[in-house]
Amino acid sequence: MSDRKISIAVIKRLPRYYRYLGELLSNDVVRISSKELSERMGVTASQIRQDLNNFGGFGQQGYGYNVEYLYNEIGKILGLDKKNKVIIIGAGNVGQALANYSDFQKRGFDIIGIFDVNPAIIGTSVRGIEIRSMSVLEQFMKDNKVDIAALTIPKEKAPQVAADLVKWGIRAVWNFAPTDLHLPPTVAQENVHLAESLMRLSCKIKTMDEKMNKEKEKDKK
């Protein structure tokens, strides 16, 4: 990989490349050109070449990209060549949905613990993973090397839980709580604010409606 700093925009596109290449592999596609990949992904061929050149290129002129090789190399860049141990804090609907998503394990993300404060569900299991009390979380962190914590808890609780996790050595937080967390730069953070995503969709619908209405007005004239 190049020593130069890779932009966040490029990093955000890598999982999408990985997904499309995985689909190509499953369809026994051996090689693909940047033009062909661009047509599938809706990204320009120039953008694809620029993105991949950040990591050395991977392609050969006149040949294109070896799909399996590129898939594996992007997987390494994304850190998918090793296992990541994950815990889920909050065993409500979102937390249980995450625990039930089997594709995480296929990608190398092993969910090793689920934690909640509700005595009615503590001791039960989701896909064979026991839901434990939050009171044993600190000891669990000491006994296990946990890489990622998914927070699916109320926003009022999230900052303190995140602070505790940082103190106990968490490496990354996947935050589903509708609040911003202020974590040290040594801890990676990815936010998934579901309501904000819906608001963005709503805005896009409004913009499309306004465009259609303007076009209708033009047609009337």
C-alpha positions as CSV (number, residue, x, y, z in Angstrom):
1,M,0.0,0.0,0.0
2,S,1.2,3.5,-0.7
3,D,2.5,5.6,2.2
4,R,0.4,8.5,1.2
5,K,-2.7,9.3,3.1
6,I,-5.8,7.7,1.5
7,S,-9.0,9.8,1.5
8,I,-12.0,8.8,3.5
9,A,-14.1,8.8,0.2
10,V,-11.8,6.1,-1.3
11,I,-12.0,4.0,1.9
12,K,-15.8,4.3,1.9
13,R,-15.9,2.9,-1.6
14,L,-13.8,-0.1,-0.9
15,P,-16.5,-2.3,0.7
16,R,-18.6,-1.7,-2.4
17,Y,-15.8,-2.9,-4.7
18,Y,-15.4,-5.9,-2.4
19,R,-19.1,-6.7,-2.6
20,Y,-19.3,-6.5,-6.4
21,L,-16.1,-8.5,-6.8
22,G,-17.6,-11.1,-4.5
23,E,-20.6,-11.3,-6.7
24,L,-18.4,-11.7,-9.8
25,L,-16.4,-14.5,-8.1
26,S,-19.6,-16.3,-7.3
27,N,-20.5,-16.1,-11.0
28,D,-17.1,-17.6,-12.0
29,V,-15.9,-14.4,-13.6
30,V,-12.1,-14.6,-13.8
31,R,-11.1,-11.1,-15.0
32,I,-12.8,-7.8,-15.6
33,S,-11.8,-4.4,-17.0
34,S,-12.3,-1.1,-15.3
35,K,-14.9,-0.2,-18.0
36,E,-16.9,-3.4,-17.3
37,L,-16.7,-2.9,-13.6
38,S,-17.8,0.7,-14.0
39,E,-20.9,-0.3,-15.9
40,R,-21.9,-2.7,-13.2
41,M,-21.2,-0.3,-10.3
42,G,-22.3,3.0,-11.8
43,V,-18.8,4.5,-11.1
44,T,-16.6,5.9,-13.8
45,A,-13.7,3.7,-15.0
46,S,-11.4,6.6,-14.3
47,Q,-12.6,6.7,-10.7
48,I,-12.0,3.0,-10.3
49,R,-8.5,3.2,-11.6
50,Q,-7.7,6.3,-9.4
51,D,-9.1,4.5,-6.3
52,L,-7.1,1.3,-6.9
53,N,-4.0,3.2,-7.8
54,N,-3.9,4.4,-4.2
55,F,-3.0,0.8,-3.3
56,G,-0.7,-0.1,-6.2
57,G,-3.1,-0.5,-9.1
58,F,-3.6,-4.3,-9.3
59,G,-4.5,-4.2,-13.0
60,Q,-2.6,-5.0,-16.2
61,Q,-3.1,-2.9,-19.4
62,G,-4.9,-5.0,-22.0
63,Y,-5.9,-7.6,-19.4
64,G,-7.8,-5.8,-16.7
65,Y,-8.2,-7.1,-13.2
66,N,-7.9,-10.6,-11.9
67,V,-11.2,-10.8,-9.9
68,E,-10.1,-13.3,-7.3
69,Y,-6.7,-11.5,-6.7
70,L,-8.3,-8.1,-6.5
71,Y,-11.1,-9.4,-4.2
72,N,-8.5,-10.9,-1.8
73,E,-6.3,-7.8,-1.9
74,I,-9.1,-5.4,-1.1
75,G,-10.1,-7.8,1.7
76,K,-6.6,-7.4,3.1
77,I,-6.9,-3.6,2.9
78,L,-10.2,-3.8,4.7
79,G,-8.6,-6.0,7.4
80,L,-10.8,-9.0,6.5
81,D,-7.9,-11.4,6.3
82,K,-8.1,-11.7,10.1
83,K,-10.9,-12.3,12.6
84,N,-12.5,-9.4,14.5
85,K,-14.2,-10.2,17.8
86,V,-17.4,-8.3,18.3
87,I,-19.7,-7.7,21.2
88,I,-23.2,-6.2,21.1
89,I,-24.4,-3.8,23.8
90,G,-28.2,-3.8,23.9
91,A,-30.2,-6.9,23.0
92,G,-33.4,-5.1,21.8
93,N,-34.7,-5.4,18.3
94,V,-31.7,-3.9,16.6
95,G,-29.1,-5.8,18.7
96,Q,-30.9,-9.1,18.1
97,A,-31.1,-8.4,14.4
98,L,-27.4,-7.8,14.3
99,A,-26.7,-11.0,16.2
100,N,-28.9,-13.0,13.8
101,Y,-27.1,-11.7,10.7
102,S,-25.0,-14.7,9.7
103,D,-23.1,-12.9,7.0
104,F,-21.0,-11.1,9.7
105,Q,-19.3,-14.4,10.5
106,K,-18.6,-15.1,6.8
107,R,-16.8,-11.8,6.6
108,G,-14.7,-12.6,9.7
109,F,-16.6,-10.8,12.4
110,D,-17.3,-13.2,15.2
111,I,-19.9,-12.0,17.7
112,I,-18.7,-13.4,21.0
113,G,-21.0,-11.7,23.5
114,I,-24.3,-9.8,23.9
115,F,-25.1,-7.6,26.9
116,D,-28.2,-6.0,28.3
117,V,-29.7,-4.7,31.5
118,N,-33.1,-6.4,31.1
119,P,-33.4,-9.3,33.6
120,A,-36.2,-10.8,31.5
121,I,-33.8,-11.7,28.6
122,I,-30.5,-12.1,30.5
123,G,-29.5,-15.8,30.3
124,T,-31.4,-16.4,27.0
125,S,-29.5,-16.8,23.7
126,V,-29.5,-15.4,20.2
127,R,-28.0,-17.8,17.6
128,G,-26.3,-19.7,20.4
129,I,-24.8,-16.5,22.0
130,E,-25.8,-15.9,25.6
131,I,-27.2,-12.5,26.6
132,R,-25.2,-11.5,29.6
133,S,-25.8,-8.8,32.3
134,M,-24.0,-5.5,31.8
135,S,-22.6,-6.1,35.3
136,V,-20.2,-8.7,33.9
137,L,-19.1,-6.6,30.9
138,E,-15.9,-5.3,32.5
139,Q,-14.7,-8.8,33.5
140,F,-15.6,-10.1,30.0
141,M,-13.5,-7.4,28.4
142,K,-10.6,-8.4,30.6
143,D,-11.0,-12.1,29.8
144,N,-11.4,-11.6,26.0
145,K,-9.7,-9.6,23.4
146,V,-12.6,-7.6,22.0
147,D,-12.1,-5.6,18.8
148,I,-15.5,-4.0,18.1
149,A,-18.5,-3.1,20.3
150,A,-21.8,-2.4,18.6
151,L,-23.9,0.0,20.7
152,T,-27.7,-0.4,20.2
153,I,-28.7,1.3,23.4
154,P,-30.6,4.6,24.2
155,K,-28.6,7.7,23.5
156,E,-28.6,8.7,27.2
157,K,-26.6,5.6,28.1
158,A,-24.3,5.5,25.1
159,P,-21.6,8.1,26.1
160,Q,-20.9,6.5,29.5
161,V,-20.9,2.9,28.1
162,A,-18.6,4.1,25.3
163,A,-16.3,5.7,27.8
164,D,-16.2,2.5,29.9
165,L,-15.4,0.4,26.8
166,V,-12.6,2.7,25.9
167,K,-11.2,2.4,29.5
168,W,-11.4,-1.4,29.1
169,G,-9.5,-1.5,25.9
170,I,-12.1,-1.5,23.0
171,R,-10.5,-0.8,19.6
172,A,-13.6,0.3,17.7
173,V,-17.2,1.3,18.3
174,W,-20.1,0.7,15.9
175,N,-22.6,3.3,17.1
176,F,-26.3,2.8,16.5
177,A,-27.3,5.2,19.3
178,P,-28.8,8.5,17.9
179,T,-26.0,10.6,19.4
180,D,-22.5,11.6,18.6
181,L,-19.7,10.0,20.7
182,H,-16.5,11.8,21.5
183,L,-13.9,9.1,21.5
184,P,-10.1,9.3,21.6
185,P,-8.3,9.1,18.2
186,T,-7.0,5.7,19.2
187,V,-10.5,4.3,19.0
188,A,-12.1,3.9,15.6
189,Q,-15.8,4.9,15.2
190,E,-18.5,4.3,12.7
191,N,-22.0,5.8,13.2
192,V,-25.2,4.3,11.9
193,H,-28.0,6.8,12.6
194,L,-31.1,5.2,11.2
195,A,-33.4,8.2,11.6
196,E,-30.9,10.4,9.8
197,S,-30.8,7.9,6.9
198,L,-34.5,8.1,6.6
199,M,-34.4,11.9,6.7
200,R,-31.9,11.9,3.8
201,L,-34.3,9.7,1.8
202,S,-37.1,12.0,2.6
203,C,-35.0,14.9,1.3
204,K,-34.2,13.1,-1.9
205,I,-37.9,12.3,-2.4
206,K,-38.7,16.0,-1.9
207,T,-36.0,17.1,-4.4
208,M,-37.3,14.6,-7.0
209,D,-40.9,15.8,-6.5
210,E,-39.8,19.5,-6.9
211,K,-37.9,18.6,-10.1
212,M,-40.9,16.7,-11.5
213,N,-43.2,19.6,-10.6
214,K,-40.9,22.1,-12.4
215,E,-40.9,19.9,-15.5
216,K,-44.7,19.7,-15.5
217,E,-44.9,23.4,-15.2
218,K,-42.6,23.8,-18.2
219,D,-44.7,21.4,-20.2
220,K,-47.8,23.5,-19.5
221,K,-46.2,26.6,-21.0
